[in-house]
Amino acid sequence: MSIFALAVPNPRGYRDLTLEQLPLPPAGFRLVDVREPSEFSGELGHIPGAELVPMGGVMAQAISWNKDEPLVLVCRSGGRSGNVAQALTQAGFRQVMNLVGGMLSWNAAGRAVEK
């Protein structure tokens, strides 16, 4: 079963993914952290294998991305990544997912981070 099939549909057009549903290391999907560089390397760290593309630059970067590739978006709490997920879905990306709870949940669960 694909990671996208595991995720729960969100009324905003993308799907929500829980910590338990996110396979590590990332394989078969693009894991994009939409926070600012200082957050990516800051206190909460980032998920190993995540690619930093700050929220303000996602749409410009996404021009070169495959619209059929599964995308998992993460931020501090899930709000910014949810907004980006909605924008990417509206731009024609077909397998967009938002990590519920973001890095706050990731850290609270004691998951490994890089800084």
Secondary structure, DSSP 8 states (H G I E B T S, - for coil): --HHHHSEE-TTSSEEE-GGG--SS--SSEEEE-S-HHHHTSTT-B-TT-EE--GGGHHHHHTTS-TTS-EEEE-SSSHHHHHHHHHHHHTT-SSEEEETTHHHHHHHTT---B-
